[in-house]
Amino acid sequence: MMLCLFLLVYYSSLATCSEVLSRHKRTWIIDSFSIEEGYPGPFPYELGEIIVDRKYQVYFHLFGEGVDEEPKGVISIDKESGMVSVHKALDYEERTTLSLRFEARKADSSIDTKLGVEISILDINDNPPLFYKDLYEINIDEKSAQGSHLLAAVAYDRDQRGTPNSTFHFELKSVSPDLPDTEFFIDESGVISFKGCLDHEVAEKFTVLLEAKDHGEVVSLSSSTTVVIHVQDANNHLPTISGQTGSGKVREDESGGSPMRLHVTDKDTPNSPAWRARYTIQGDEGEHFKIETDPDTNDGILTVVKPLDFEEGAHRELSISVENEAPYFSCKVEEKTSSGLWKVNTTEGVAQRPSVKLIIEIEDANDPPLFSVMVKEVMLEENTAVGTSVTSVTAVDPDSSHSTDFVYKIGSDPAGWVTVDPHTGDITTVKTPDRESPHVVNGLYTVILHAVDFGIPPMTGTATLNIHIADQNDNVPELLEDNMDVCVSDSPTTSSITASDLDDNPFGGPFSFKLLGDVKGKWKLNPSYGFTAGLVKEPGVYSGPHTVYLKISDMQGKSGAYNLSVNVCECSETGDCRGRRETTTKASSGAIGIMFASLFLLLFLLLMLVTISCKKQFVTLQTNESSGETLLESNIENPGTDCEVTAHKHLQTNQAYISTFVSNTARTFISNHFEEYRSENHSSLFSTNWNQRTWNAPIAAGYHHTQQIGDMSTMHFLHTRNASYVSDSALQDLLHLRLSSIKETEEGLLDYQPHLYADEGDSDNHSELEDITIPDDDSFQKALQGFDPKFNQLASICKPTNTEQVFFGTNIL
């Protein structure tokens, strides 16, 4: 195709080129330029001349593609003559035109004329059609029908479109192998197909040489590609059973064995779906067998999956057929027509599958006896008498028609309630059944029964006997707890009482609760019906242990009477009575110990009065030698009157008085507290080895005085700090105060923790009195001679007016 070059000069006042040329009397002679691609030369050659008719000299210039733009150096122009020259070849497939700018300049370099120039490039047939790939590989199924599209070939030509140079067609140059029943062809669109039938066993692949050729007028160009067609094997050959191996015998009651193996042959490709065999069993009504394919050998392996019974038949006849995983097909050419597809006969999935008959022999084995009922349910009332018939069971031995060839046995009887007759299967009780037994779960008692034959080895049949134990009202309601703590309060308080009954409905709860005895103003129930009742304590109930008598009845009226121990106590400190009960026990034991220690001390004082006499002059105790002691000098006390205490004058009076006082005091104390201490089980009350306890008592002088009481056989007076005169009435009041505090309440004395107060002075420097020891074989007077002088000073202190009431060591409780 040729492109024309037009020179256009635009003037604002002119309408056409002819008018411009005529008016200015200027003539431009411009020829049409074109360059043929691939011109072989020689170069440079003249393409044409540009003429501008001027009366003056102009100079020519070219700019743009092919000159100073890519592709550079292709075009040049002579400045004075306007001759255009070509210096090298061009390729149409790279560019189809060259766009340039033309200028004509005057001698002063001013522009005379400017115009655009286009040079066309002419195409030649220099490119063959090309395929996108040099090699194509495809897979097709052997059972593909003729006429199926196998591959669409695609090619292209770089020459100018729409010209013969770029127009091409496809040709199959060769096919290998060339088979009589298979012919490949390609249509105008480049789709490859075939006629006839494919056979993988004849040809696994075809190699096709494909050509694309253009229609160039001067010369025709072409190229080729290779197409490799792989034929995938399909199942066009049936498997054939070629043999069998194995014993063909199966032992009854056994599974997992393989009595037979089948062998097959197949012409299809090994390990392909067309080759792999699939077996089917016919005649296995009990589904005792399965057959699997060996993945390596393609054999069929027959296996027993469910035990066989010899008594049901000594032989099993099976029919086993085989087929391939892929469905069978066949293809046969009947006529090759001159045009179009050929006539072929195809068959798919209708072939008769090969099969074989097998005889499996069953070997007899010792079968266990079989119970007619494997799980038997019976009902039995609890408390049934021994020897009661429960039920009977029956079993049969498949290997024998005689019932004497096996015996019945108990396999499991957790509580040992029943026995079974070994020959008849009759089951009777040997113990009284109890529904509340731990072996009964939800009213069900389970017994396992066995039937054991005499075979070699012996075989055992098993059955289960479920005995449903019917409930009876043979249990009374019971308290869950028979003791409780109740806090002292000014208003009624309620505590929960919970009962339970081992019997089931309707012999159990809810229960009726009733109080027995004299409880008016003390105790009541609210509520009194249910599984839990409320025990209400009235405000008038005093602290201490109480016993509440209670009757609890079930829904049928069966009842039980119970003693409920209730401990009423102060709960402000501990929150319950536990800590207080422990303290009470310890305090009560200590109180009795103190009482007996006091009695012995009074007897000792009586003996002391016999041997001590008052001095004529009051002797003041020396406190400077008793650093750290509680005896202090005081100017407020006046010395007593000198007196003489003799056994002749006052012995009979003092002995009578003290003996009466001690006797009355001890008798009253023991009478009031003996029953209380006996109920608390103080078994060690009269032990000779008492735990040391410390008691503080106020003294007339206003001080606190501490005395330790130790072993009853050797009494020790330790840390005695003071002594004073105490009258009979004062001593009685003091004893009465102590005894009353023990008797009245547990809150004061029984919770009182002994406390040792610090002594005045230096506590590190103690001056203690010596221990007092009175041997049995020495006289009282002889014992006094061994005392320290400090003891004599204490003995000399007496009251001026009532000397017979002199006592020292007043803090005896």
TARA-V964722 format. One record per run of one state. SS is the DSSP state (~ for helix, > for strand, _ for the rest). FROM is the first residue (numbers start at 1). TO is the last residue. If there is no record, write none. Layout:
SS|FROM|TO  SS|FROM|TO
//
This chain:
_|1|16  ~|17|24  _|25|26  >|27|29  _|30|33  >|34|36  _|37|44  >|45|49  _|50|50  >|51|53  _|54|58  >|59|65  _|66|68  >|69|69  _|70|74  >|75|77  _|78|82  >|83|86  _|87|96  >|97|105  _|106|110  >|111|122  _|123|129  >|130|131  _|132|134  >|135|141  _|142|150  >|151|152  _|153|154  >|155|156  _|157|163  ~|164|166  _|167|167  >|168|176  _|177|181  >|182|186  _|187|190  >|191|196  _|197|204  >|205|214  _|215|221  >|222|232  _|233|234  >|235|235  _|236|239  >|240|245  _|246|248  >|249|251  _|252|259  >|260|265  _|266|276  >|277|282  _|283|288  >|289|293  _|294|299  >|300|304  _|305|309  ~|310|312  _|313|314  >|315|324  _|325|327  >|328|335  _|336|342  >|343|348  _|349|353  >|354|363  _|364|368  >|369|371  _|372|374  >|375|381  _|382|388  >|389|392  _|393|394  >|395|397  _|398|402  ~|403|405  >|406|413  _|414|417  >|418|420  _|421|425  >|426|429  _|430|440  >|441|441  _|442|443  >|444|453  _|454|459  >|460|470  _|471|477  >|478|479  _|480|482  >|483|487  _|488|492  >|493|500  _|501|510  >|511|516  _|517|522  >|523|525  _|526|528  >|529|530  _|531|531  >|532|537  _|538|543  >|544|553  _|554|558  >|559|569  _|570|577  ~|578|611  _|612|646  ~|647|679  _|680|692  >|693|698  _|699|703  >|704|709  _|710|727  ~|728|744  _|745|779  ~|780|785  _|786|788  ~|789|796  _|797|802  ~|803|805  _|806|813
//
